[in-house]
């Protein structure tokens, strides 16, 4: 099971403190001012990581794995769209019907 450093736990769970009109967040031993525009992106080199249910509930996990077949399908769709737009639209309509 893949884990996240405990120092980042409050950041991942968005445990915020509001004092004197200031929103803070504890990161490790320090309290830092929280900015609503802040985004945290974590990545792993593991091909198939497994996260604890708590982490899955608190985060959005995106799988950026790319397969050769997937790339071929994307390239074919782009080529068909450029060469025969009506056929590509027909393909999209069929996908929607499923």
C-alpha positions as CSV (number, residue, x, y, z in Angstrom):
1,X,0.0,0.0,0.0
2,X,1.3,3.4,-1.0
3,X,1.4,6.0,1.8
4,X,1.8,9.8,2.1
5,X,4.3,11.4,4.5
6,X,2.5,12.0,7.8
7,X,3.8,15.6,7.7
8,X,1.4,16.2,4.8
9,X,-1.6,14.5,6.5
10,X,-3.2,17.8,7.5
11,X,-2.6,19.2,4.0
12,X,-4.2,16.2,2.3
13,X,-7.2,16.2,4.7
14,X,-7.4,20.0,4.5
15,X,-7.5,20.5,8.3
16,X,-7.7,24.3,8.5
17,X,-7.6,26.6,11.5
18,X,-9.3,30.0,11.5
19,X,-7.9,32.5,13.9
20,X,-8.1,36.3,13.8
21,X,-9.5,36.2,10.3
22,X,-6.5,34.2,9.0
23,X,-6.8,30.6,7.8
24,X,-3.8,28.5,8.6
25,X,-2.8,24.9,8.1
26,X,-0.3,22.8,10.0
27,X,2.5,21.3,7.8
28,X,4.8,19.2,9.9
29,X,5.7,21.3,12.9
30,X,4.9,24.7,11.3
31,X,1.7,26.6,10.8
32,X,1.4,28.3,7.5
33,X,-1.2,30.6,6.0
34,X,-3.5,28.8,3.7
35,X,-4.3,30.1,0.2
36,X,-7.5,28.9,-1.5
37,X,-5.6,28.9,-4.8
38,X,-3.1,26.3,-3.5
39,X,-3.0,22.9,-5.3
40,X,-1.0,19.9,-4.3
41,X,0.1,17.4,-7.0
42,X,1.8,14.2,-6.0
43,X,3.2,11.7,-8.4
44,X,4.6,8.2,-8.1
45,X,6.8,6.0,-10.3
46,X,4.8,2.9,-9.3
47,X,3.0,1.4,-12.3
48,X,0.0,0.3,-10.2
49,X,-0.1,2.1,-6.8
50,X,-2.6,1.1,-4.1
51,X,-3.7,3.8,-1.7
52,X,-5.5,3.4,1.6
53,X,-9.3,4.1,1.4
54,X,-8.8,7.3,3.5
55,X,-6.3,8.7,1.0
56,X,-8.6,7.8,-1.9
57,X,-11.5,9.6,-0.2
58,X,-9.5,12.8,0.4
59,X,-7.9,13.1,-3.0
60,X,-8.5,12.9,-6.7
61,X,-6.4,10.1,-8.2
62,X,-5.6,10.4,-11.9
63,X,-4.0,7.5,-13.8
64,X,-1.8,8.9,-16.6
65,X,-0.7,5.5,-17.8
66,X,-0.6,5.4,-21.6
67,X,-0.8,2.3,-23.7
68,X,0.2,1.9,-27.3
69,X,-3.4,0.8,-28.2
70,X,-4.8,3.9,-26.5
71,X,-2.4,6.2,-28.4
72,X,-3.3,4.4,-31.7
73,X,-7.0,5.0,-31.1
74,X,-6.5,8.7,-30.3
75,X,-4.3,9.2,-33.4
76,X,-6.9,7.3,-35.6
77,X,-9.7,9.5,-34.2
78,X,-7.7,12.7,-35.0
79,X,-6.9,11.4,-38.6
80,X,-10.6,10.5,-39.2
81,X,-11.8,13.8,-37.8
82,X,-9.5,15.6,-40.2
83,X,-10.2,13.5,-43.3
84,X,-13.8,12.5,-42.8
85,X,-15.6,14.6,-40.1
86,X,-19.0,13.0,-40.8
87,X,-17.6,9.5,-40.1
88,X,-16.0,10.7,-36.8
89,X,-19.3,12.3,-35.8
90,X,-21.0,9.0,-36.5
91,X,-18.5,7.2,-34.4
92,X,-19.1,9.6,-31.5
93,X,-22.8,9.2,-31.8
94,X,-22.5,5.4,-31.6
95,X,-20.3,5.7,-28.5
96,X,-23.0,7.9,-26.9
97,X,-25.7,5.4,-27.6
98,X,-23.8,2.6,-25.8
